[in-house]
Every structure is written in C-alpha cells, then in structure tokens.
Amino acid sequence: MITYSCESHINHALDVFVASEEKFPIMEVIPEDEKLSTKCTYCEERALYVVANK
C-alpha cells in the first residue's frame, strides 16, 4: 500500500494505513523533483509525504 499525503492529511494517511495493514508504515518526505507532479491521495494539494510499507 502506498499513499501520498499533503501536510493537512498526513495524520489521516497514517491512521488509514495502520487500520488497513495492521502495522506501522514507513513515512518519507517526497524528493523535491517529484513534489511538483505528485498529488495528495485525499485532495488536490501537492503531496509532501509518501506513506508505504516498503
């Protein structure tokens, strides 16, 4: 499972991941060159974080 999140939705993204996968995710900052084209999973804002299990 991979979720992209803006600053506003990071807590929600972490909660959904834990509820779905039943383990704690890896949260990383998206590299600068990928930030412009990556949108948040929950809104149209630019994603700042990726929440994943690998």
All heavy atoms as TSV, in Angstrom:
chain	resi	resn	atom	element	x	y	z
A	1	MET	N	N	0.849	-1.178	0.000
A	1	MET	CA	C	0.000	0.000	0.000
A	1	MET	C	C	0.893	1.239	0.000
A	1	MET	O	O	1.825	1.336	0.772
A	1	MET	CB	C	-0.895	-0.015	1.239
A	1	MET	CG	C	-1.737	1.219	1.394
A	1	MET	SD	S	-2.833	1.079	2.824
A	1	MET	CE	C	-3.829	2.496	2.529
A	2	ILE	N	N	0.601	2.168	-0.899
A	2	ILE	CA	C	1.327	3.438	-0.975
A	2	ILE	C	C	0.300	4.560	-1.000
A	2	ILE	O	O	-0.651	4.515	-1.773
A	2	ILE	CB	C	2.211	3.521	-2.226
A	2	ILE	CG1	C	3.287	2.436	-2.177
A	2	ILE	CG2	C	2.832	4.898	-2.357
A	2	ILE	CD1	C	4.127	2.350	-3.422
A	3	THR	N	N	0.494	5.541	-0.130
A	3	THR	CA	C	-0.386	6.699	-0.067
A	3	THR	C	C	0.466	7.956	-0.102
A	3	THR	O	O	1.489	8.033	0.572
A	3	THR	CB	C	-1.216	6.684	1.238
A	3	THR	OG1	O	-1.938	5.459	1.314
A	3	THR	CG2	C	-2.167	7.840	1.293
A	4	TYR	N	N	0.032	8.940	-0.885
A	4	TYR	CA	C	0.706	10.230	-0.936
A	4	TYR	C	C	-0.108	11.217	-0.128
A	4	TYR	O	O	-1.338	11.212	-0.192
A	4	TYR	CB	C	0.839	10.701	-2.386
A	4	TYR	CG	C	1.701	9.775	-3.201
A	4	TYR	CD1	C	1.139	8.815	-4.022
A	4	TYR	CD2	C	3.085	9.846	-3.116
A	4	TYR	CE1	C	1.923	7.943	-4.758
A	4	TYR	CE2	C	3.887	8.981	-3.842
A	4	TYR	CZ	C	3.307	8.039	-4.654
A	4	TYR	OH	O	4.093	7.184	-5.370
A	5	SER	N	N	0.567	12.075	0.635
A	5	SER	CA	C	-0.156	12.958	1.535
A	5	SER	C	C	0.434	14.361	1.585
A	5	SER	O	O	1.651	14.547	1.583
A	5	SER	CB	C	-0.136	12.366	2.952
A	5	SER	OG	O	-0.778	13.215	3.847
A	6	CYS	N	N	-0.477	15.321	1.686
A	6	CYS	CA	C	-0.071	16.702	1.941
A	6	CYS	C	C	0.086	16.872	3.460
A	6	CYS	O	O	-0.181	15.942	4.231
A	6	CYS	CB	C	-1.123	17.675	1.401
A	6	CYS	SG	S	-2.726	17.551	2.224
A	7	GLU	N	N	0.488	18.051	3.898
A	7	GLU	CA	C	0.661	18.329	5.320
A	7	GLU	C	C	-0.653	18.157	6.084
A	7	GLU	O	O	-0.668	17.629	7.195
A	7	GLU	CB	C	1.192	19.759	5.500
A	7	GLU	CG	C	1.633	20.086	6.901
A	7	GLU	CD	C	2.920	19.391	7.301
A	7	GLU	OE1	O	3.820	19.260	6.457
A	7	GLU	OE2	O	3.021	18.987	8.470
A	8	SER	N	N	-1.758	18.568	5.499
A	8	SER	CA	C	-3.059	18.522	6.177
A	8	SER	C	C	-3.572	17.103	6.405
A	8	SER	O	O	-4.294	16.856	7.366
A	8	SER	CB	C	-4.106	19.275	5.361
A	8	SER	OG	O	-3.751	20.615	5.211
A	9	HIS	N	N	-3.230	16.177	5.544
A	9	HIS	CA	C	-3.799	14.834	5.612
A	9	HIS	C	C	-2.837	13.756	6.112
A	9	HIS	O	O	-3.174	12.568	6.084
A	9	HIS	CB	C	-4.345	14.430	4.236
A	9	HIS	CG	C	-5.564	15.187	3.855
A	9	HIS	ND1	N	-5.553	16.139	2.859
A	9	HIS	CD2	C	-6.816	15.147	4.369
A	9	HIS	CE1	C	-6.773	16.642	2.762
A	9	HIS	NE2	N	-7.556	16.064	3.667
A	10	ILE	N	N	-1.659	14.123	6.580
A	10	ILE	CA	C	-0.674	13.111	6.973
A	10	ILE	C	C	-1.168	12.252	8.130
A	10	ILE	O	O	-0.991	11.028	8.123
A	10	ILE	CB	C	0.718	13.722	7.259
A	10	ILE	CG1	C	1.761	12.611	7.428
A	10	ILE	CG2	C	0.689	14.656	8.446
A	10	ILE	CD1	C	1.944	11.715	6.243
A	11	ASN	N	N	-1.827	12.837	9.114
A	11	ASN	CA	C	-2.334	12.030	10.238
A	11	ASN	C	C	-3.398	11.046	9.770
A	11	ASN	O	O	-3.419	9.892	10.197
A	11	ASN	CB	C	-2.879	12.927	11.347
A	11	ASN	CG	C	-1.782	13.674	12.064
A	11	ASN	OD1	O	-0.660	13.191	12.166
A	11	ASN	ND2	N	-2.093	14.846	12.554
A	12	HIS	N	N	-4.266	11.493	8.883
A	12	HIS	CA	C	-5.295	10.613	8.335
A	12	HIS	C	C	-4.659	9.480	7.526
A	12	HIS	O	O	-5.066	8.318	7.649
A	12	HIS	CB	C	-6.266	11.420	7.467
A	12	HIS	CG	C	-7.362	10.604	6.877
A	12	HIS	ND1	N	-8.336	10.005	7.633
A	12	HIS	CD2	C	-7.613	10.250	5.589
A	12	HIS	CE1	C	-9.156	9.329	6.842
A	12	HIS	NE2	N	-8.737	9.470	5.590
A	13	ALA	N	N	-3.674	9.798	6.729
A	13	ALA	CA	C	-2.992	8.785	5.921
A	13	ALA	C	C	-2.342	7.720	6.809
A	13	ALA	O	O	-2.438	6.522	6.522
A	13	ALA	CB	C	-1.945	9.434	5.027
A	14	LEU	N	N	-1.717	8.146	7.887
A	14	LEU	CA	C	-1.100	7.194	8.816
A	14	LEU	C	C	-2.156	6.327	9.496
A	14	LEU	O	O	-1.984	5.114	9.616
A	14	LEU	CB	C	-0.271	7.937	9.863
A	14	LEU	CG	C	0.979	8.628	9.333
A	14	LEU	CD1	C	1.568	9.535	10.400
A	14	LEU	CD2	C	2.002	7.623	8.858
A	15	ASP	N	N	-3.269	6.933	9.924
A	15	ASP	CA	C	-4.349	6.177	10.569
A	15	ASP	C	C	-4.953	5.147	9.629
A	15	ASP	O	O	-5.182	3.995	10.014
A	15	ASP	CB	C	-5.449	7.125	11.059
A	15	ASP	CG	C	-5.019	7.968	12.248
A	15	ASP	OD1	O	-3.998	7.626	12.890
A	15	ASP	OD2	O	-5.704	8.962	12.524
A	16	VAL	N	N	-5.217	5.542	8.393
A	16	VAL	CA	C	-5.802	4.628	7.409
A	16	VAL	C	C	-4.841	3.476	7.123
A	16	VAL	O	O	-5.248	2.316	7.033
A	16	VAL	CB	C	-6.177	5.377	6.109
A	16	VAL	CG1	C	-6.526	4.418	4.992
A	16	VAL	CG2	C	-7.324	6.336	6.373
A	17	PHE	N	N	-3.573	3.779	6.994
A	17	PHE	CA	C	-2.580	2.739	6.724
A	17	PHE	C	C	-2.545	1.721	7.851
A	17	PHE	O	O	-2.584	0.514	7.613
A	17	PHE	CB	C	-1.192	3.352	6.528
A	17	PHE	CG	C	-0.179	2.344	6.094
A	17	PHE	CD1	C	0.114	2.176	4.756
A	17	PHE	CD2	C	0.480	1.547	7.014
A	17	PHE	CE1	C	1.034	1.223	4.341
A	17	PHE	CE2	C	1.394	0.595	6.614
A	17	PHE	CZ	C	1.682	0.433	5.276
A	18	VAL	N	N	-2.467	2.194	9.092
A	18	VAL	CA	C	-2.393	1.288	10.240
A	18	VAL	C	C	-3.667	0.446	10.334
A	18	VAL	O	O	-3.603	-0.761	10.582
A	18	VAL	CB	C	-2.137	2.070	11.547
A	18	VAL	CG1	C	-2.293	1.173	12.761
A	18	VAL	CG2	C	-0.744	2.683	11.523
A	19	ALA	N	N	-4.822	1.048	10.115
A	19	ALA	CA	C	-6.084	0.314	10.169
A	19	ALA	C	C	-6.161	-0.746	9.066
A	19	ALA	O	O	-6.658	-1.848	9.290
A	19	ALA	CB	C	-7.250	1.278	10.052
A	20	SER	N	N	-5.645	-0.421	7.907
A	20	SER	CA	C	-5.715	-1.336	6.770
A	20	SER	C	C	-4.660	-2.437	6.841
A	20	SER	O	O	-4.958	-3.613	6.633
A	20	SER	CB	C	-5.544	-0.542	5.481
A	20	SER	OG	O	-5.469	-1.390	4.376
A	21	GLU	N	N	-3.432	-2.055	7.124
A	21	GLU	CA	C	-2.311	-3.001	7.076
A	21	GLU	C	C	-1.996	-3.641	8.429
A	21	GLU	O	O	-1.229	-4.599	8.502
A	21	GLU	CB	C	-1.057	-2.286	6.555
A	21	GLU	CG	C	-1.195	-1.732	5.157
A	21	GLU	CD	C	-1.276	-2.810	4.100
A	21	GLU	OE1	O	-0.494	-3.776	4.162
A	21	GLU	OE2	O	-2.139	-2.682	3.213
A	22	GLU	N	N	-2.513	-3.071	9.520
A	22	GLU	CA	C	-2.282	-3.549	10.880
A	22	GLU	C	C	-0.807	-3.576	11.278
A	22	GLU	O	O	-0.355	-4.433	12.023
A	22	GLU	CB	C	-2.930	-4.914	11.085
A	22	GLU	CG	C	-4.431	-4.866	10.905
A	22	GLU	CD	C	-5.110	-6.191	11.140
A	22	GLU	OE1	O	-4.413	-7.237	11.238
A	22	GLU	OE2	O	-6.348	-6.189	11.208
A	23	LYS	N	N	-0.058	-2.633	10.745
A	23	LYS	CA	C	1.334	-2.426	11.161
A	23	LYS	C	C	1.706	-0.984	10.879
A	23	LYS	O	O	1.032	-0.295	10.114
A	23	LYS	CB	C	2.292	-3.384	10.474
A	23	LYS	CG	C	2.239	-3.369	8.975
A	23	LYS	CD	C	3.138	-4.447	8.418
A	23	LYS	CE	C	2.828	-4.680	6.954
A	23	LYS	NZ	N	3.604	-5.757	6.396
A	24	PHE	N	N	2.778	-0.530	11.500
A	24	PHE	CA	C	3.173	0.862	11.348
A	24	PHE	C	C	3.890	1.066	10.013
A	24	PHE	O	O	4.731	0.258	9.637
A	24	PHE	CB	C	4.067	1.304	12.509
A	24	PHE	CG	C	4.153	2.790	12.629
A	24	PHE	CD1	C	3.093	3.514	13.142
A	24	PHE	CD2	C	5.264	3.469	12.200
A	24	PHE	CE1	C	3.157	4.898	13.245
A	24	PHE	CE2	C	5.340	4.847	12.290
A	24	PHE	CZ	C	4.282	5.551	12.818
A	25	PRO	N	N	3.551	2.135	9.296
A	25	PRO	CA	C	4.145	2.376	7.973
A	25	PRO	C	C	5.489	3.080	8.036
A	25	PRO	O	O	5.901	3.574	9.085
A	25	PRO	CB	C	3.113	3.296	7.315
A	25	PRO	CG	C	2.579	4.077	8.461
A	25	PRO	CD	C	2.514	3.105	9.615
A	26	ILE	N	N	6.112	3.146	6.891
A	26	ILE	CA	C	7.296	3.969	6.686
A	26	ILE	C	C	6.807	5.276	6.071
A	26	ILE	O	O	6.075	5.269	5.088
A	26	ILE	CB	C	8.295	3.276	5.738
A	26	ILE	CG1	C	8.775	1.975	6.356
A	26	ILE	CG2	C	9.461	4.210	5.416
A	26	ILE	CD1	C	9.562	1.101	5.400
A	27	MET	N	N	7.178	6.389	6.681
A	27	MET	CA	C	6.787	7.699	6.168
A	27	MET	C	C	8.051	8.427	5.725
A	27	MET	O	O	8.989	8.564	6.509
A	27	MET	CB	C	6.086	8.511	7.256
A	27	MET	CG	C	5.605	9.860	6.771
A	27	MET	SD	S	4.829	10.816	8.082
A	27	MET	CE	C	6.249	11.700	8.693
A	28	GLU	N	N	8.079	8.849	4.471
A	28	GLU	CA	C	9.241	9.552	3.937
A	28	GLU	C	C	8.808	10.836	3.252
A	28	GLU	O	O	7.694	10.931	2.733
A	28	GLU	CB	C	9.983	8.674	2.930
A	28	GLU	CG	C	10.578	7.432	3.540
A	28	GLU	CD	C	11.305	6.572	2.521
A	28	GLU	OE1	O	11.150	6.797	1.305
A	28	GLU	OE2	O	12.030	5.675	2.965
A	29	VAL	N	N	9.690	11.808	3.243
A	29	VAL	CA	C	9.452	13.049	2.517
A	29	VAL	C	C	9.698	12.778	1.033
A	29	VAL	O	O	10.676	12.122	0.669
A	29	VAL	CB	C	10.391	14.168	3.027
A	29	VAL	CG1	C	10.228	15.435	2.207
A	29	VAL	CG2	C	10.130	14.437	4.494
A	30	ILE	N	N	8.811	13.261	0.195
A	30	ILE	CA	C	8.967	13.093	-1.254
A	30	ILE	C	C	10.114	13.990	-1.726
A	30	ILE	O	O	10.181	15.157	-1.346
A	30	ILE	CB	C	7.657	13.452	-1.986
A	30	ILE	CG1	C	6.554	12.479	-1.585
A	30	ILE	CG2	C	7.858	13.451	-3.498
A	30	ILE	CD1	C	5.204	12.803	-2.156
A	31	PRO	N	N	11.002	13.468	-2.563
A	31	PRO	CA	C	12.113	14.282	-3.081
A	31	PRO	C	C	11.605	15.514	-3.830
A	31	PRO	O	O	10.537	15.490	-4.446
A	31	PRO	CB	C	12.837	13.336	-4.031
A	31	PRO	CG	C	12.441	11.972	-3.600
A	31	PRO	CD	C	11.067	12.098	-3.033
A	32	GLU	N	N	12.350	16.581	-3.784
A	32	GLU	CA	C	11.957	17.862	-4.399
A	32	GLU	C	C	11.556	17.742	-5.859
A	32	GLU	O	O	10.592	18.346	-6.289
A	32	GLU	CB	C	13.105	18.885	-4.279
A	32	GLU	CG	C	13.234	19.513	-2.916
A	32	GLU	CD	C	12.018	20.327	-2.511
A	32	GLU	OE1	O	11.424	21.031	-3.350
A	32	GLU	OE2	O	11.652	20.242	-1.329
A	33	ASP	N	N	12.274	16.938	-6.632
A	33	ASP	CA	C	11.977	16.836	-8.064
A	33	ASP	C	C	10.670	16.086	-8.352
A	33	ASP	O	O	10.128	16.190	-9.445
A	33	ASP	CB	C	13.136	16.194	-8.823
A	33	ASP	CG	C	13.457	14.795	-8.344
A	33	ASP	OD1	O	13.172	14.464	-7.180
A	33	ASP	OD2	O	14.018	14.026	-9.145
A	34	GLU	N	N	10.137	15.357	-7.375
A	34	GLU	CA	C	8.873	14.635	-7.549
A	34	GLU	C	C	7.683	15.367	-6.930
A	34	GLU	O	O	6.542	15.027	-7.204
A	34	GLU	CB	C	8.979	13.247	-6.943
A	34	GLU	CG	C	9.956	12.348	-7.663
A	34	GLU	CD	C	10.087	10.998	-7.007
A	34	GLU	OE1	O	9.148	10.565	-6.315
A	34	GLU	OE2	O	11.139	10.379	-7.172
A	35	LYS	N	N	7.945	16.368	-6.091
A	35	LYS	CA	C	6.870	17.061	-5.376
A	35	LYS	C	C	5.898	17.776	-6.306
A	35	LYS	O	O	4.708	17.800	-6.045
A	35	LYS	CB	C	7.443	18.066	-4.376
A	35	LYS	CG	C	7.922	17.427	-3.111
A	35	LYS	CD	C	8.359	18.471	-2.115
A	35	LYS	CE	C	8.900	17.811	-0.867
A	35	LYS	NZ	N	9.396	18.782	0.081
A	36	LEU	N	N	6.371	18.369	-7.363
A	36	LEU	CA	C	5.515	19.162	-8.226
A	36	LEU	C	C	4.456	18.328	-8.945
A	36	LEU	O	O	3.348	18.798	-9.181
A	36	LEU	CB	C	6.355	19.924	-9.247
A	36	LEU	CG	C	7.274	20.984	-8.669
A	36	LEU	CD1	C	8.127	21.593	-9.772
A	36	LEU	CD2	C	6.489	22.065	-7.959
A	37	SER	N	N	4.760	17.101	-9.266
A	37	SER	CA	C	3.829	16.291	-10.046
A	37	SER	C	C	3.011	15.316	-9.202
A	37	SER	O	O	2.101	14.678	-9.717
A	37	SER	CB	C	4.591	15.505	-11.116
A	37	SER	OG	O	5.496	14.620	-10.494
A	38	THR	N	N	3.296	15.205	-7.920
A	38	THR	CA	C	2.609	14.231	-7.074
A	38	THR	C	C	1.520	14.911	-6.259
A	38	THR	O	O	1.794	15.853	-5.530
A	38	THR	CB	C	3.612	13.538	-6.131
A	38	THR	OG1	O	4.687	13.008	-6.909
A	38	THR	CG2	C	2.944	12.423	-5.368
A	39	LYS	N	N	0.293	14.431	-6.403
A	39	LYS	CA	C	-0.855	14.986	-5.675
A	39	LYS	C	C	-1.182	14.126	-4.459
A	39	LYS	O	O	-0.972	12.916	-4.455
A	39	LYS	CB	C	-2.093	15.042	-6.577
A	39	LYS	CG	C	-1.921	15.893	-7.803
A	39	LYS	CD	C	-2.020	17.339	-7.462
A	39	LYS	CE	C	-1.947	18.163	-8.735
A	39	LYS	NZ	N	-1.807	19.549	-8.499
A	40	CYS	N	N	-1.759	14.759	-3.452
A	40	CYS	CA	C	-2.240	14.081	-2.257
A	40	CYS	C	C	-3.351	13.105	-2.644
A	40	CYS	O	O	-4.186	13.408	-3.503
A	40	CYS	CB	C	-2.762	15.122	-1.265
A	40	CYS	SG	S	-3.510	14.420	0.224
A	41	THR	N	N	-3.389	11.954	-2.010
A	41	THR	CA	C	-4.422	10.957	-2.255
A	41	THR	C	C	-5.799	11.461	-1.838
A	41	THR	O	O	-6.803	11.061	-2.401
A	41	THR	CB	C	-4.080	9.657	-1.487
A	41	THR	OG1	O	-2.802	9.196	-1.927
A	41	THR	CG2	C	-5.113	8.579	-1.703
A	42	TYR	N	N	-5.852	12.384	-0.873
A	42	TYR	CA	C	-7.119	12.822	-0.284
A	42	TYR	C	C	-7.607	14.178	-0.767
A	42	TYR	O	O	-8.722	14.576	-0.467
A	42	TYR	CB	C	-6.997	12.834	1.244
A	42	TYR	CG	C	-6.579	11.489	1.769
A	42	TYR	CD1	C	-5.264	11.249	2.160
A	42	TYR	CD2	C	-7.480	10.442	1.844
A	42	TYR	CE1	C	-4.876	10.003	2.625
A	42	TYR	CE2	C	-7.098	9.194	2.297
A	42	TYR	CZ	C	-5.799	8.987	2.689
A	42	TYR	OH	O	-5.413	7.756	3.132
A	43	CYS	N	N	-6.780	14.907	-1.482
A	43	CYS	CA	C	-7.189	16.217	-2.001
A	43	CYS	C	C	-6.319	16.560	-3.214
A	43	CYS	O	O	-5.531	15.742	-3.666
A	43	CYS	CB	C	-7.083	17.297	-0.920
A	43	CYS	SG	S	-5.391	17.733	-0.430
A	44	GLU	N	N	-6.435	17.744	-3.718
A	44	GLU	CA	C	-5.674	18.161	-4.901
A	44	GLU	C	C	-4.377	18.911	-4.568
A	44	GLU	O	O	-3.688	19.389	-5.461
A	44	GLU	CB	C	-6.548	19.050	-5.789
A	44	GLU	CG	C	-7.669	18.280	-6.471
A	44	GLU	CD	C	-7.137	17.206	-7.416
A	44	GLU	OE1	O	-6.237	17.499	-8.219
A	44	GLU	OE2	O	-7.635	16.068	-7.321
A	45	GLU	N	N	-4.044	18.997	-3.284
A	45	GLU	CA	C	-2.806	19.674	-2.879
A	45	GLU	C	C	-1.580	18.858	-3.300
A	45	GLU	O	O	-1.662	17.649	-3.509
A	45	GLU	CB	C	-2.780	19.870	-1.361
A	45	GLU	CG	C	-3.826	20.816	-0.841
A	45	GLU	CD	C	-3.561	22.245	-1.253
A	45	GLU	OE1	O	-2.394	22.685	-1.210
A	45	GLU	OE2	O	-4.535	22.916	-1.622
A	46	ARG	N	N	-0.460	19.528	-3.366
A	46	ARG	CA	C	0.806	18.857	-3.679
A	46	ARG	C	C	1.197	17.950	-2.512
A	46	ARG	O	O	1.164	18.353	-1.350
A	46	ARG	CB	C	1.866	19.919	-3.911
A	46	ARG	CG	C	3.210	19.393	-4.307
A	46	ARG	CD	C	4.133	20.519	-4.633
A	46	ARG	NE	N	4.140	21.498	-3.558
A	46	ARG	CZ	C	5.193	22.195	-3.188
A	46	ARG	NH1	N	6.315	22.070	-3.832
A	46	ARG	NH2	N	5.125	23.043	-2.201
A	47	ALA	N	N	1.543	16.719	-2.786
A	47	ALA	CA	C	1.954	15.771	-1.748
A	47	ALA	C	C	3.364	16.096	-1.261
A	47	ALA	O	O	4.242	16.434	-2.046
A	47	ALA	CB	C	1.906	14.355	-2.279
A	48	LEU	N	N	3.538	15.992	0.051
A	48	LEU	CA	C	4.847	16.207	0.664
A	48	LEU	C	C	5.437	14.920	1.228
A	48	LEU	O	O	6.633	14.816	1.437
A	48	LEU	CB	C	4.735	17.240	1.798
A	48	LEU	CG	C	4.233	18.617	1.406
A	48	LEU	CD1	C	4.087	19.491	2.644
A	48	LEU	CD2	C	5.170	19.267	0.410
A	49	TYR	N	N	4.556	13.940	1.468
A	49	TYR	CA	C	4.969	12.683	2.119
A	49	TYR	C	C	4.449	11.486	1.344
A	49	TYR	O	O	3.392	11.528	0.738
A	49	TYR	CB	C	4.418	12.589	3.552
A	49	TYR	CG	C	4.779	13.756	4.405
A	49	TYR	CD1	C	3.867	14.772	4.648
A	49	TYR	CD2	C	6.042	13.858	4.987
A	49	TYR	CE1	C	4.191	15.860	5.439
A	49	TYR	CE2	C	6.376	14.941	5.777
A	49	TYR	CZ	C	5.452	15.931	6.010
A	49	TYR	OH	O	5.774	17.007	6.784
A	50	VAL	N	N	5.186	10.399	1.452
A	50	VAL	CA	C	4.714	9.109	0.963
A	50	VAL	C	C	4.671	8.180	2.173
A	50	VAL	O	O	5.600	8.122	2.977
A	50	VAL	CB	C	5.602	8.538	-0.172
A	50	VAL	CG1	C	7.026	8.316	0.263
A	50	VAL	CG2	C	5.001	7.287	-0.735
A	51	VAL	N	N	3.551	7.498	2.328
A	51	VAL	CA	C	3.339	6.542	3.421
A	51	VAL	C	C	3.221	5.176	2.766
A	51	VAL	O	O	2.350	4.958	1.921
A	51	VAL	CB	C	2.043	6.893	4.200
A	51	VAL	CG1	C	1.801	5.877	5.299
A	51	VAL	CG2	C	2.121	8.303	4.766
A	52	ALA	N	N	4.112	4.261	3.134
A	52	ALA	CA	C	4.144	2.955	2.487
A	52	ALA	C	C	4.637	1.885	3.450
A	52	ALA	O	O	5.106	2.194	4.557
A	52	ALA	CB	C	5.055	3.012	1.269
A	53	ASN	N	N	4.561	0.645	2.997
A	53	ASN	CA	C	5.065	-0.445	3.821
A	53	ASN	C	C	6.458	-0.892	3.397
A	53	ASN	O	O	7.041	-1.741	4.022
A	53	ASN	CB	C	4.093	-1.631	3.837
A	53	ASN	CG	C	3.694	-2.097	2.464
A	53	ASN	OD1	O	4.134	-1.557	1.468
A	53	ASN	ND2	N	2.858	-3.101	2.410
A	54	LYS	N	N	6.989	-0.348	2.328
A	54	LYS	CA	C	8.370	-0.624	1.910
A	54	LYS	C	C	8.981	0.595	1.293
A	54	LYS	O	O	8.377	1.418	0.745
A	54	LYS	CB	C	8.413	-1.762	0.912
A	54	LYS	CG	C	8.146	-3.081	1.554
A	54	LYS	CD	C	8.455	-4.182	0.591
A	54	LYS	CE	C	8.207	-5.502	1.285
A	54	LYS	NZ	N	8.797	-6.604	0.664
